Amino acid sequence: MTIIEATDKTWDDIISNKEKPVITMFYMETCSHCQKMKPVFEDLEKRYGGKVSFARINAMDYLNITRRYGIVAAPGFKFFKSGKLLNEENEVIKPEQLEQVAIKLMNG
């Protein structure tokens, strides 16, 4: 599995995944917190990618989507199932908190 790099053209299809819930990360290349979370996100995808999809989107490149979901700081995380927003974390999230969300999504 791999982390899906979303664009404005692919976003709706990605979050509408009917087979697996989706964890999305809004990031910025210049954000130090985003750079710290990148390996955490990649590790979670390696461990849970069989049951949860992982996608990320550059918040600055796709401002229409960033605004649509009220992202005001990066990294921001949104959690979807079949296109429905289940939860979100727009504050600083610890790696273990993100892992707990992945496990919860994986288990239904």
Secondary structure, DSSP 8 states (H G I E B T S, - for coil): ---EE--TTTHHHHHT-SSS-EEEEEE-TT-HHHHHHHHHHHHHHHHHTTTSEEEEEETTT-HHHHHHTT--SSSEEEEEETTEEEEEE-S---HHHHHHHHHHHHT-
